[in-house]
Amino acid sequence: MNQLVRMSQISEADPIAEPSAKLRVPFAQSGAFVCKFIIGEPNDQALCCGAPVADGKSWCAFHRRIVFEPARPGRLR
């Protein structure tokens, strides 16, 4: 059964600090265990975040929150 949830009942997620700009690397040189979130325009000179990621992930925790919208209780899809 679906239940309506007020926005005030949805708690904000804990803040995550943005990764340092010093970690950025050219996308073409990014390895397997770094964030692939592209900073700026996607072109042949694109830089990606470069922050360490959990095994099997493409984005760090900070950028994952930008890429994916969190599920909200009571929301129909």
N, CA, C and O atoms as a Maestro MAE file, in Angstrom:
{
 s_m_m2io_version
 :::
 2.0.0
}

f_m_ct {
 s_m_title
 :::
 protein
 m_atom[308] {
  # First column is atom index #
  i_m_mmod_type
  r_m_x_coord
  r_m_y_coord
  r_m_z_coord
  i_m_residue_number
  s_m_chain_name
  s_m_pdb_residue_name
  s_m_pdb_atom_name
  i_m_atomic_number
  :::
  1 25 0.834 -1.176 0.000 1 A "MET " " N  " 7
  2 3 0.000 0.000 0.000 1 A "MET " " CA " 6
  3 2 0.881 1.243 0.000 1 A "MET " " C  " 6
  4 15 1.807 1.353 0.804 1 A "MET " " O  " 8
  5 25 0.599 2.155 -0.881 2 A "ASN " " N  " 7
  6 3 1.349 3.403 -0.935 2 A "ASN " " CA " 6
  7 2 0.908 4.332 0.181 2 A "ASN " " C  " 6
  8 15 -0.274 4.407 0.517 2 A "ASN " " O  " 8
  9 25 1.870 5.033 0.746 3 A "GLN " " N  " 7
  10 3 1.572 6.019 1.765 3 A "GLN " " CA " 6
  11 2 2.172 7.340 1.332 3 A "GLN " " C  " 6
  12 15 3.259 7.376 0.755 3 A "GLN " " O  " 8
  13 25 1.477 8.411 1.606 4 A "LEU " " N  " 7
  14 3 2.010 9.728 1.296 4 A "LEU " " CA " 6
  15 2 3.010 10.118 2.368 4 A "LEU " " C  " 6
  16 15 2.809 9.847 3.552 4 A "LEU " " O  " 8
  17 25 4.082 10.751 1.942 5 A "VAL " " N  " 7
  18 3 5.128 11.179 2.864 5 A "VAL " " CA " 6
  19 2 5.338 12.663 2.666 5 A "VAL " " C  " 6
  20 15 5.492 13.128 1.537 5 A "VAL " " O  " 8
  21 25 5.344 13.408 3.753 6 A "ARG " " N  " 7
  22 3 5.611 14.841 3.668 6 A "ARG " " CA " 6
  23 2 7.099 15.066 3.455 6 A "ARG " " C  " 6
  24 15 7.927 14.308 3.960 6 A "ARG " " O  " 8
  25 25 7.439 16.113 2.701 7 A "MET " " N  " 7
  26 3 8.842 16.420 2.442 7 A "MET " " CA " 6
  27 2 9.609 16.666 3.733 7 A "MET " " C  " 6
  28 15 10.805 16.383 3.806 7 A "MET " " O  " 8
  29 25 8.929 17.193 4.758 8 A "SER " " N  " 7
  30 3 9.607 17.435 6.038 8 A "SER " " CA " 6
  31 2 9.994 16.139 6.727 8 A "SER " " C  " 6
  32 15 10.825 16.153 7.635 8 A "SER " " O  " 8
  33 25 9.413 15.022 6.318 9 A "GLN " " N  " 7
  34 3 9.747 13.734 6.914 9 A "GLN " " CA " 6
  35 2 10.977 13.106 6.261 9 A "GLN " " C  " 6
  36 15 11.537 12.144 6.787 9 A "GLN " " O  " 8
  37 25 11.391 13.635 5.140 10 A "ILE " " N  " 7
  38 3 12.554 13.097 4.439 10 A "ILE " " CA " 6
  39 2 13.778 13.845 4.945 10 A "ILE " " C  " 6
  40 15 13.919 15.049 4.732 10 A "ILE " " O  " 8
  41 25 14.643 13.127 5.605 11 A "SER " " N  " 7
  42 3 15.823 13.796 6.160 11 A "SER " " CA " 6
  43 2 16.860 14.014 5.065 11 A "SER " " C  " 6
  44 15 16.992 13.209 4.143 11 A "SER " " O  " 8
  45 25 17.581 15.103 5.184 12 A "GLU " " N  " 7
  46 3 18.658 15.396 4.245 12 A "GLU " " CA " 6
  47 2 19.811 14.428 4.505 12 A "GLU " " C  " 6
  48 15 20.079 14.058 5.648 12 A "GLU " " O  " 8
  49 25 20.469 14.034 3.458 13 A "ALA " " N  " 7
  50 3 21.613 13.141 3.586 13 A "ALA " " CA " 6
  51 2 22.781 13.879 4.227 13 A "ALA " " C  " 6
  52 15 22.897 15.100 4.120 13 A "ALA " " O  " 8
  53 25 23.628 13.132 4.884 14 A "ASP " " N  " 7
  54 3 24.816 13.730 5.488 14 A "ASP " " CA " 6
  55 2 25.663 14.373 4.402 14 A "ASP " " C  " 6
  56 15 25.828 13.803 3.324 14 A "ASP " " O  " 8
  57 25 26.199 15.557 4.678 15 A "PRO " " N  " 7
  58 3 27.021 16.235 3.664 15 A "PRO " " CA " 6
  59 2 28.326 15.474 3.406 15 A "PRO " " C  " 6
  60 15 28.922 14.902 4.318 15 A "PRO " " O  " 8
  61 25 28.742 15.484 2.171 16 A "ILE " " N  " 7
  62 3 30.003 14.869 1.761 16 A "ILE " " CA " 6
  63 2 30.839 15.957 1.120 16 A "ILE " " C  " 6
  64 15 30.359 16.685 0.251 16 A "ILE " " O  " 8
  65 25 32.077 16.070 1.543 17 A "ALA " " N  " 7
  66 3 32.962 17.110 1.001 17 A "ALA " " CA " 6
  67 2 33.307 16.817 -0.456 17 A "ALA " " C  " 6
  68 15 33.487 15.664 -0.850 17 A "ALA " " O  " 8
  69 25 33.395 17.881 -1.243 18 A "GLU " " N  " 7
  70 3 33.788 17.735 -2.643 18 A "GLU " " CA " 6
  71 2 35.256 17.335 -2.706 18 A "GLU " " C  " 6
  72 15 36.080 17.895 -1.983 18 A "GLU " " O  " 8
  73 25 35.595 16.365 -3.568 19 A "PRO " " N  " 7
  74 3 36.998 15.940 -3.682 19 A "PRO " " CA " 6
  75 2 37.910 17.083 -4.139 19 A "PRO " " C  " 6
  76 15 37.474 18.000 -4.834 19 A "PRO " " O  " 8
  77 25 39.146 17.012 -3.747 20 A "SER " " N  " 7
  78 3 40.133 18.031 -4.080 20 A "SER " " CA " 6
  79 2 40.387 18.100 -5.585 20 A "SER " " C  " 6
  80 15 40.396 17.081 -6.275 20 A "SER " " O  " 8
  81 25 40.592 19.310 -6.075 21 A "ALA " " N  " 7
  82 3 40.915 19.507 -7.492 21 A "ALA " " CA " 6
  83 2 42.274 18.903 -7.828 21 A "ALA " " C  " 6
  84 15 42.565 18.650 -8.997 21 A "ALA " " O  " 8
  85 25 43.100 18.672 -6.825 22 A "LYS " " N  " 7
  86 3 44.430 18.081 -7.051 22 A "LYS " " CA " 6
  87 2 44.337 16.640 -7.540 22 A "LYS " " C  " 6
  88 15 45.296 16.118 -8.109 22 A "LYS " " O  " 8
  89 25 43.193 15.991 -7.325 23 A "LEU " " N  " 7
  90 3 43.012 14.593 -7.738 23 A "LEU " " CA " 6
  91 2 42.631 14.452 -9.204 23 A "LEU " " C  " 6
  92 15 42.679 13.349 -9.749 23 A "LEU " " O  " 8
  93 25 42.256 15.537 -9.844 24 A "ARG " " N  " 7
  94 3 41.761 15.471 -11.229 24 A "ARG " " CA " 6
  95 2 42.819 14.944 -12.185 24 A "ARG " " C  " 6
  96 15 44.001 15.272 -12.085 24 A "ARG " " O  " 8
  97 25 42.358 14.123 -13.109 25 A "VAL " " N  " 7
  98 3 43.233 13.523 -14.113 25 A "VAL " " CA " 6
  99 2 42.539 13.554 -15.472 25 A "VAL " " C  " 6
  100 15 41.310 13.585 -15.534 25 A "VAL " " O  " 8
  101 25 43.311 13.546 -16.564 26 A "PRO " " N  " 7
  102 3 42.674 13.450 -17.884 26 A "PRO " " CA " 6
  103 2 41.865 12.156 -17.977 26 A "PRO " " C  " 6
  104 15 42.312 11.103 -17.521 26 A "PRO " " O  " 8
  105 25 40.688 12.240 -18.561 27 A "PHE " " N  " 7
  106 3 39.813 11.074 -18.636 27 A "PHE " " CA " 6
  107 2 40.514 9.888 -19.284 27 A "PHE " " C  " 6
  108 15 40.376 8.756 -18.822 27 A "PHE " " O  " 8
  109 25 41.255 10.139 -20.340 28 A "ALA " " N  " 7
  110 3 41.933 9.059 -21.058 28 A "ALA " " CA " 6
  111 2 42.969 8.344 -20.193 28 A "ALA " " C  " 6
  112 15 43.339 7.207 -20.487 28 A "ALA " " O  " 8
  113 25 43.440 8.995 -19.133 29 A "GLN " " N  " 7
  114 3 44.454 8.400 -18.263 29 A "GLN " " CA " 6
  115 2 43.885 7.917 -16.929 29 A "GLN " " C  " 6
  116 15 44.628 7.461 -16.060 29 A "GLN " " O  " 8
  117 25 42.572 8.017 -16.775 30 A "SER " " N  " 7
  118 3 41.969 7.594 -15.506 30 A "SER " " CA " 6
  119 2 42.035 6.079 -15.389 30 A "SER " " C  " 6
  120 15 41.827 5.354 -16.361 30 A "SER " " O  " 8
  121 25 42.327 5.623 -14.192 31 A "GLY " " N  " 7
  122 3 42.452 4.186 -13.946 31 A "GLY " " CA " 6
  123 2 41.133 3.551 -13.549 31 A "GLY " " C  " 6
  124 15 40.071 4.166 -13.642 31 A "GLY " " O  " 8
  125 25 41.227 2.305 -13.103 32 A "ALA " " N  " 7
  126 3 40.037 1.529 -12.781 32 A "ALA " " CA " 6
  127 2 39.373 1.951 -11.479 32 A "ALA " " C  " 6
  128 15 38.169 1.753 -11.320 32 A "ALA " " O  " 8
  129 25 40.115 2.521 -10.554 33 A "PHE " " N  " 7
  130 3 39.557 2.784 -9.232 33 A "PHE " " CA " 6
  131 2 39.495 4.273 -8.893 33 A "PHE " " C  " 6
  132 15 39.720 4.671 -7.750 33 A "PHE " " O  " 8
  133 25 39.183 5.099 -9.914 34 A "VAL " " N  " 7
  134 3 39.021 6.538 -9.695 34 A "VAL " " CA " 6
  135 2 37.682 6.992 -10.261 34 A "VAL " " C  " 6
  136 15 37.131 6.371 -11.170 34 A "VAL " " O  " 8
  137 25 37.169 8.088 -9.704 35 A "CYS " " N  " 7
  138 3 35.886 8.647 -10.121 35 A "CYS " " CA " 6
  139 2 35.968 9.145 -11.568 35 A "CYS " " C  " 6
  140 15 36.888 9.876 -11.933 35 A "CYS " " O  " 8
  141 25 35.001 8.741 -12.373 36 A "LYS " " N  " 7
  142 3 34.970 9.099 -13.797 36 A "LYS " " CA " 6
  143 2 34.074 10.302 -14.091 36 A "LYS " " C  " 6
  144 15 33.793 10.583 -15.256 36 A "LYS " " O  " 8
  145 25 33.618 11.022 -13.050 37 A "PHE " " N  " 7
  146 3 32.758 12.184 -13.258 37 A "PHE " " CA " 6
  147 2 33.550 13.250 -14.008 37 A "PHE " " C  " 6
  148 15 34.601 13.688 -13.539 37 A "PHE " " O  " 8
  149 25 33.056 13.668 -15.167 38 A "ILE " " N  " 7
  150 3 33.774 14.633 -15.999 38 A "ILE " " CA " 6
  151 2 33.533 16.043 -15.474 38 A "ILE " " C  " 6
  152 15 32.391 16.462 -15.283 38 A "ILE " " O  " 8
  153 25 34.613 16.761 -15.248 39 A "ILE " " N  " 7
  154 3 34.570 18.133 -14.772 39 A "ILE " " CA " 6
  155 2 34.636 19.052 -15.990 39 A "ILE " " C  " 6
  156 15 35.616 19.021 -16.734 39 A "ILE " " O  " 8
  157 25 33.613 19.860 -16.200 40 A "GLY " " N  " 7
  158 3 33.592 20.767 -17.347 40 A "GLY " " CA " 6
  159 2 32.979 20.112 -18.566 40 A "GLY " " C  " 6
  160 15 32.136 19.223 -18.449 40 A "GLY " " O  " 8
  161 25 33.403 20.553 -19.733 41 A "GLU " " N  " 7
  162 3 32.863 20.065 -20.995 41 A "GLU " " CA " 6
  163 2 33.489 18.729 -21.389 41 A "GLU " " C  " 6
  164 15 34.707 18.567 -21.300 41 A "GLU " " O  " 8
  165 25 32.668 17.770 -21.822 42 A "PRO " " N  " 7
  166 3 33.225 16.494 -22.286 42 A "PRO " " CA " 6
  167 2 33.816 16.645 -23.690 42 A "PRO " " C  " 6
  168 15 33.081 16.731 -24.674 42 A "PRO " " O  " 8
  169 25 35.122 16.677 -23.772 43 A "ASN " " N  " 7
  170 3 35.803 16.772 -25.058 43 A "ASN " " CA " 6
  171 2 37.091 15.956 -24.979 43 A "ASN " " C  " 6
  172 15 37.284 15.215 -24.016 43 A "ASN " " O  " 8
  173 25 37.968 16.075 -25.962 44 A "ASP " " N  " 7
  174 3 39.189 15.263 -25.967 44 A "ASP " " CA " 6
  175 2 40.181 15.682 -24.878 44 A "ASP " " C  " 6
  176 15 41.146 14.959 -24.628 44 A "ASP " " O  " 8
  177 25 39.969 16.828 -24.226 45 A "GLN " " N  " 7
  178 3 40.826 17.298 -23.135 45 A "GLN " " CA " 6
  179 2 40.124 17.170 -21.777 45 A "GLN " " C  " 6
  180 15 40.555 17.784 -20.800 45 A "GLN " " O  " 8
  181 25 39.058 16.385 -21.709 46 A "ALA " " N  " 7
  182 3 38.228 16.296 -20.507 46 A "ALA " " CA " 6
  183 2 39.014 15.806 -19.297 46 A "ALA " " C  " 6
  184 15 39.842 14.900 -19.387 46 A "ALA " " O  " 8
  185 25 38.723 16.438 -18.162 47 A "LEU " " N  " 7
  186 3 39.287 16.004 -16.883 47 A "LEU " " CA " 6
  187 2 38.199 15.300 -16.095 47 A "LEU " " C  " 6
  188 15 37.039 15.712 -16.118 47 A "LEU " " O  " 8
  189 25 38.574 14.241 -15.401 48 A "CYS " " N  " 7
  190 3 37.608 13.599 -14.523 48 A "CYS " " CA " 6
  191 2 38.034 13.818 -13.077 48 A "CYS " " C  " 6
  192 15 39.179 14.178 -12.805 48 A "CYS " " O  " 8
  193 25 37.114 13.598 -12.166 49 A "CYS " " N  " 7
  194 3 37.311 13.879 -10.743 49 A "CYS " " CA " 6
  195 2 38.593 13.232 -10.208 49 A "CYS " " C  " 6
  196 15 39.421 13.915 -9.606 49 A "CYS " " O  " 8
  197 25 38.761 11.937 -10.417 50 A "GLY " " N  " 7
  198 3 39.973 11.246 -9.994 50 A "GLY " " CA " 6
  199 2 39.998 10.802 -8.545 50 A "GLY " " C  " 6
  200 15 40.979 10.196 -8.114 50 A "GLY " " O  " 8
  201 25 38.952 11.083 -7.773 51 A "ALA " " N  " 7
  202 3 38.913 10.648 -6.372 51 A "ALA " " CA " 6
  203 2 38.777 9.129 -6.301 51 A "ALA " " C  " 6
  204 15 38.196 8.523 -7.202 51 A "ALA " " O  " 8
  205 25 39.296 8.510 -5.258 52 A "PRO " " N  " 7
  206 3 39.159 7.049 -5.121 52 A "PRO " " CA " 6
  207 2 37.684 6.649 -5.022 52 A "PRO " " C  " 6
  208 15 36.867 7.380 -4.463 52 A "PRO " " O  " 8
  209 25 37.364 5.486 -5.568 53 A "VAL " " N  " 7
  210 3 35.988 4.972 -5.533 53 A "VAL " " CA " 6
  211 2 35.960 3.586 -4.902 53 A "VAL " " C  " 6
  212 15 36.975 2.892 -4.837 53 A "VAL " " O  " 8
  213 25 34.770 3.200 -4.438 54 A "ALA " " N  " 7
  214 3 34.577 1.847 -3.923 54 A "ALA " " CA " 6
  215 2 34.677 0.871 -5.087 54 A "ALA " " C  " 6
  216 15 34.386 1.225 -6.230 54 A "ALA " " O  " 8
  217 25 35.081 -0.329 -4.801 55 A "ASP " " N  " 7
  218 3 35.246 -1.368 -5.816 55 A "ASP " " CA " 6
  219 2 33.992 -1.511 -6.685 55 A "ASP " " C  " 6
  220 15 32.891 -1.707 -6.170 55 A "ASP " " O  " 8
  221 25 34.166 -1.413 -7.981 56 A "GLY " " N  " 7
  222 3 33.071 -1.602 -8.916 56 A "GLY " " CA " 6
  223 2 32.234 -0.370 -9.193 56 A "GLY " " C  " 6
  224 15 31.282 -0.448 -9.970 56 A "GLY " " O  " 8
  225 25 32.549 0.758 -8.592 57 A "LYS " " N  " 7
  226 3 31.776 1.984 -8.791 57 A "LYS " " CA " 6
  227 2 32.452 2.863 -9.842 57 A "LYS " " C  " 6
  228 15 33.657 2.757 -10.070 57 A "LYS " " O  " 8
  229 25 31.662 3.733 -10.480 58 A "SER " " N  " 7
  230 3 32.201 4.648 -11.480 58 A "SER " " CA " 6
  231 2 32.414 6.050 -10.932 58 A "SER " " C  " 6
  232 15 33.198 6.826 -11.478 58 A "SER " " O  " 8
  233 25 31.703 6.376 -9.837 59 A "TRP " " N  " 7
  234 3 31.765 7.720 -9.288 59 A "TRP " " CA " 6
  235 2 32.051 7.669 -7.789 59 A "TRP " " C  " 6
  236 15 31.684 6.712 -7.108 59 A "TRP " " O  " 8
  237 25 32.709 8.712 -7.285 60 A "CYS " " N  " 7
  238 3 32.942 8.837 -5.849 60 A "CYS " " CA " 6
  239 2 31.600 9.151 -5.173 60 A "CYS " " C  " 6
  240 15 30.614 9.438 -5.851 60 A "CYS " " O  " 8
  241 25 31.568 9.096 -3.845 61 A "ALA " " N  " 7
  242 3 30.324 9.326 -3.112 61 A "ALA " " CA " 6
  243 2 29.753 10.717 -3.398 61 A "ALA " " C  " 6
  244 15 28.536 10.868 -3.512 61 A "ALA " " O  " 8
  245 25 30.610 11.735 -3.514 62 A "PHE " " N  " 7
  246 3 30.150 13.100 -3.776 62 A "PHE " " CA " 6
  247 2 29.433 13.183 -5.126 62 A "PHE " " C  " 6
  248 15 28.330 13.722 -5.208 62 A "PHE " " O  " 8
  249 25 30.049 12.658 -6.174 63 A "HIS " " N  " 7
  250 3 29.461 12.767 -7.514 63 A "HIS " " CA " 6
  251 2 28.326 11.770 -7.735 63 A "HIS " " C  " 6
  252 15 27.458 12.011 -8.573 63 A "HIS " " O  " 8
  253 25 28.315 10.662 -7.005 64 A "ARG " " N  " 7
  254 3 27.212 9.711 -7.113 64 A "ARG " " CA " 6
  255 2 25.906 10.383 -6.706 64 A "ARG " " C  " 6
  256 15 24.856 10.074 -7.269 64 A "ARG " " O  " 8
  257 25 25.953 11.298 -5.737 65 A "ARG " " N  " 7
  258 3 24.746 12.017 -5.317 65 A "ARG " " CA " 6
  259 2 24.251 12.974 -6.401 65 A "ARG " " C  " 6
  260 15 23.067 13.310 -6.435 65 A "ARG " " O  " 8
  261 25 25.132 13.407 -7.269 66 A "ILE " " N  " 7
  262 3 24.730 14.278 -8.377 66 A "ILE " " CA " 6
  263 2 24.149 13.441 -9.511 66 A "ILE " " C  " 6
  264 15 23.156 13.826 -10.128 66 A "ILE " " O  " 8
  265 25 24.770 12.298 -9.779 67 A "VAL " " N  " 7
  266 3 24.373 11.448 -10.899 67 A "VAL " " CA " 6
  267 2 23.038 10.752 -10.641 67 A "VAL " " C  " 6
  268 15 22.201 10.658 -11.539 67 A "VAL " " O  " 8
  269 25 22.840 10.265 -9.416 68 A "PHE " " N  " 7
  270 3 21.627 9.521 -9.081 68 A "PHE " " CA " 6
  271 2 20.748 10.314 -8.130 68 A "PHE " " C  " 6
  272 15 21.230 10.872 -7.144 68 A "PHE " " O  " 8
  273 25 19.459 10.361 -8.430 69 A "GLU " " N  " 7
  274 3 18.501 10.981 -7.519 69 A "GLU " " CA " 6
  275 2 18.097 9.923 -6.500 69 A "GLU " " C  " 6
  276 15 17.679 8.830 -6.881 69 A "GLU " " O  " 8
  277 25 18.216 10.234 -5.202 70 A "PRO " " N  " 7
  278 3 17.857 9.238 -4.200 70 A "PRO " " CA " 6
  279 2 16.365 8.895 -4.249 70 A "PRO " " C  " 6
  280 15 15.531 9.748 -4.552 70 A "PRO " " O  " 8
  281 25 16.049 7.654 -3.950 71 A "ALA " " N  " 7
  282 3 14.657 7.231 -3.907 71 A "ALA " " CA " 6
  283 2 13.969 7.889 -2.714 71 A "ALA " " C  " 6
  284 15 14.546 7.991 -1.631 71 A "ALA " " O  " 8
  285 25 12.757 8.325 -2.919 72 A "ARG " " N  " 7
  286 3 11.991 8.950 -1.852 72 A "ARG " " CA " 6
  287 2 10.867 8.013 -1.457 72 A "ARG " " C  " 6
  288 15 10.201 7.450 -2.325 72 A "ARG " " O  " 8
  289 25 10.647 7.839 -0.181 73 A "PRO " " N  " 7
  290 3 9.552 6.964 0.251 73 A "PRO " " CA " 6
  291 2 8.210 7.478 -0.260 73 A "PRO " " C  " 6
  292 15 7.942 8.679 -0.228 73 A "PRO " " O  " 8
  293 25 7.377 6.567 -0.727 74 A "GLY " " N  " 7
  294 3 6.046 6.937 -1.161 74 A "GLY " " CA " 6
  295 2 5.965 7.517 -2.559 74 A "GLY " " C  " 6
  296 15 4.894 7.947 -2.988 74 A "GLY " " O  " 8
  297 25 7.080 7.538 -3.277 75 A "ARG " " N  " 7
  298 3 7.086 8.125 -4.620 75 A "ARG " " CA " 6
  299 2 6.841 7.022 -5.660 75 A "ARG " " C  " 6
  300 15 7.521 5.996 -5.662 75 A "ARG " " O  " 8
  301 25 5.883 7.244 -6.518 76 A "LEU " " N  " 7
  302 3 5.600 6.297 -7.591 76 A "LEU " " CA " 6
  303 2 6.516 6.555 -8.763 76 A "LEU " " C  " 6
  304 15 6.833 7.706 -9.064 76 A "LEU " " O  " 8
  305 25 6.940 5.510 -9.423 77 A "ARG " " N  " 7
  306 3 7.785 5.654 -10.610 77 A "ARG " " CA " 6
  307 2 7.081 5.126 -11.806 77 A "ARG " " C  " 6
  308 15 7.628 5.157 -12.908 77 A "ARG " " O  " 8
  :::
 }
 m_bond[307] {
  # First column is bond index #
  i_m_from
  i_m_to
  i_m_order
  :::
  1 1 2 1
  2 2 3 1
  3 3 4 2
  4 3 5 1
  5 5 6 1
  6 6 7 1
  7 7 8 2
  8 7 9 1
  9 9 10 1
  10 10 11 1
  11 11 12 2
  12 11 13 1
  13 13 14 1
  14 14 15 1
  15 15 16 2
  16 15 17 1
  17 17 18 1
  18 18 19 1
  19 19 20 2
  20 19 21 1
  21 21 22 1
  22 22 23 1
  23 23 24 2
  24 23 25 1
  25 25 26 1
  26 26 27 1
  27 27 28 2
  28 27 29 1
  29 29 30 1
  30 30 31 1
  31 31 32 2
  32 31 33 1
  33 33 34 1
  34 34 35 1
  35 35 36 2
  36 35 37 1
  37 37 38 1
  38 38 39 1
  39 39 40 2
  40 39 41 1
  41 41 42 1
  42 42 43 1
  43 43 44 2
  44 43 45 1
  45 45 46 1
  46 46 47 1
  47 47 48 2
  48 47 49 1
  49 49 50 1
  50 50 51 1
  51 51 52 2
  52 51 53 1
  53 53 54 1
  54 54 55 1
  55 55 56 2
  56 55 57 1
  57 57 58 1
  58 58 59 1
  59 59 60 2
  60 59 61 1
  61 61 62 1
  62 62 63 1
  63 63 64 2
  64 63 65 1
  65 65 66 1
  66 66 67 1
  67 67 68 2
  68 67 69 1
  69 69 70 1
  70 70 71 1
  71 71 72 2
  72 71 73 1
  73 73 74 1
  74 74 75 1
  75 75 76 2
  76 75 77 1
  77 77 78 1
  78 78 79 1
  79 79 80 2
  80 79 81 1
  81 81 82 1
  82 82 83 1
  83 83 84 2
  84 83 85 1
  85 85 86 1
  86 86 87 1
  87 87 88 2
  88 87 89 1
  89 89 90 1
  90 90 91 1
  91 91 92 2
  92 91 93 1
  93 93 94 1
  94 94 95 1
  95 95 96 2
  96 95 97 1
  97 97 98 1
  98 98 99 1
  99 99 100 2
  100 99 101 1
  101 101 102 1
  102 102 103 1
  103 103 104 2
  104 103 105 1
  105 105 106 1
  106 106 107 1
  107 107 108 2
  108 107 109 1
  109 109 110 1
  110 110 111 1
  111 111 112 2
  112 111 113 1
  113 113 114 1
  114 114 115 1
  115 115 116 2
  116 115 117 1
  117 117 118 1
  118 118 119 1
  119 119 120 2
  120 119 121 1
  121 121 122 1
  122 122 123 1
  123 123 124 2
  124 123 125 1
  125 125 126 1
  126 126 127 1
  127 127 128 2
  128 127 129 1
  129 129 130 1
  130 130 131 1
  131 131 132 2
  132 131 133 1
  133 133 134 1
  134 134 135 1
  135 135 136 2
  136 135 137 1
  137 137 138 1
  138 138 139 1
  139 139 140 2
  140 139 141 1
  141 141 142 1
  142 142 143 1
  143 143 144 2
  144 143 145 1
  145 145 146 1
  146 146 147 1
  147 147 148 2
  148 147 149 1
  149 149 150 1
  150 150 151 1
  151 151 152 2
  152 151 153 1
  153 153 154 1
  154 154 155 1
  155 155 156 2
  156 155 157 1
  157 157 158 1
  158 158 159 1
  159 159 160 2
  160 159 161 1
  161 161 162 1
  162 162 163 1
  163 163 164 2
  164 163 165 1
  165 165 166 1
  166 166 167 1
  167 167 168 2
  168 167 169 1
  169 169 170 1
  170 170 171 1
  171 171 172 2
  172 171 173 1
  173 173 174 1
  174 174 175 1
  175 175 176 2
  176 175 177 1
  177 177 178 1
  178 178 179 1
  179 179 180 2
  180 179 181 1
  181 181 182 1
  182 182 183 1
  183 183 184 2
  184 183 185 1
  185 185 186 1
  186 186 187 1
  187 187 188 2
  188 187 189 1
  189 189 190 1
  190 190 191 1
  191 191 192 2
  192 191 193 1
  193 193 194 1
  194 194 195 1
  195 195 196 2
  196 195 197 1
  197 197 198 1
  198 198 199 1
  199 199 200 2
  200 199 201 1
  201 201 202 1
  202 202 203 1
  203 203 204 2
  204 203 205 1
  205 205 206 1
  206 206 207 1
  207 207 208 2
  208 207 209 1
  209 209 210 1
  210 210 211 1
  211 211 212 2
  212 211 213 1
  213 213 214 1
  214 214 215 1
  215 215 216 2
  216 215 217 1
  217 217 218 1
  218 218 219 1
  219 219 220 2
  220 219 221 1
  221 221 222 1
  222 222 223 1
  223 223 224 2
  224 223 225 1
  225 225 226 1
  226 226 227 1
  227 227 228 2
  228 227 229 1
  229 229 230 1
  230 230 231 1
  231 231 232 2
  232 231 233 1
  233 233 234 1
  234 234 235 1
  235 235 236 2
  236 235 237 1
  237 237 238 1
  238 238 239 1
  239 239 240 2
  240 239 241 1
  241 241 242 1
  242 242 243 1
  243 243 244 2
  244 243 245 1
  245 245 246 1
  246 246 247 1
  247 247 248 2
  248 247 249 1
  249 249 250 1
  250 250 251 1
  251 251 252 2
  252 251 253 1
  253 253 254 1
  254 254 255 1
  255 255 256 2
  256 255 257 1
  257 257 258 1
  258 258 259 1
  259 259 260 2
  260 259 261 1
  261 261 262 1
  262 262 263 1
  263 263 264 2
  264 263 265 1
  265 265 266 1
  266 266 267 1
  267 267 268 2
  268 267 269 1
  269 269 270 1
  270 270 271 1
  271 271 272 2
  272 271 273 1
  273 273 274 1
  274 274 275 1
  275 275 276 2
  276 275 277 1
  277 277 278 1
  278 278 279 1
  279 279 280 2
  280 279 281 1
  281 281 282 1
  282 282 283 1
  283 283 284 2
  284 283 285 1
  285 285 286 1
  286 286 287 1
  287 287 288 2
  288 287 289 1
  289 289 290 1
  290 290 291 1
  291 291 292 2
  292 291 293 1
  293 293 294 1
  294 294 295 1
  295 295 296 2
  296 295 297 1
  297 297 298 1
  298 298 299 1
  299 299 300 2
  300 299 301 1
  301 301 302 1
  302 302 303 1
  303 303 304 2
  304 303 305 1
  305 305 306 1
  306 306 307 1
  307 307 308 2
  :::
 }
}
